[in-house]
Amino acid sequence: MFVEDVDSHFERTKLAGAKIVEDLHETIYGERQYGVEDLDGHHWLFSQHARDVSPDEWGATVMEAVSKARSHG
């Protein structure tokens, strides 16, 4: 789920006693995010766009992976 202010959202979530399963961090592709587990055991990922990062910078290989999957299917 994308939220407008993930830092504040994270702090409120921690104060409410949620089970944090992934601490707040910035990903290699430019998102700030954290993960929690709800009372039913479902995992939720909350995220906010932090900065633009080109796919080349973080090593995106989506097209290569899609091509491989199609050739094996």
Secondary structure, DSSP 8 states (H G I E B T S, - for coil): -B-S-HHHHHHHHHHTT-EEEEEEEE-TTSEEEEEEE-TTS-EEEEEEE-----HHHHT--HHHHHHHHHHH-
